Amino acid sequence: MKKNILNMVFVMLVLLIGLAYLANAKPDNTNIRDRTNMDDRWYMDDNAHIGDWMHRTSLTIAPYYPQGWDYVFDCNTPGWTPTSYDWYFGDGQKLINITNQNVYHTYTAAGKYKVMCVATDGTHTSMAKLKVQVMPLPVIV
């Protein structure tokens, strides 16, 4: 009888600790979709990821690119299938709520850009970012 009471007390203590942890946990990044201002105040390192650990996203440049100022970006989402993607290219251009995980983009000037892909499946949202340096086009004489 004593052993059962101790087990019940232990289980209740574990539940209380778990509830306290959940009450103090930071919220997930469900509002990432609303962030359209690509500035240094919230931009993180190269290929940064924001989202829960089960819904990871990474952003890469497709093989054989860049070609001049033309890029193909790939928003990789291993283990889950987003239903839409938002793309921000850092030059003021964006694609919102599209179904393509790969996108083609042409920059109009050399410079440093911050590219972001936001993937969502309606329940989960995950984001990946990548810094891109577009080089000047060669001058042919």
Protein Blocks (a to p, Z undefined) as FASTA:
>chain_A
ZZmmmmmmmmmmmmmmmmmmmmmpccdfkllmmmmbdcfklpccehiaeddfklccdddd
dehiaehjaccdddddehiacfbdcddehnopacehiabfbdcdddfbecddddddddde
hjaccddddddddddddddZZ
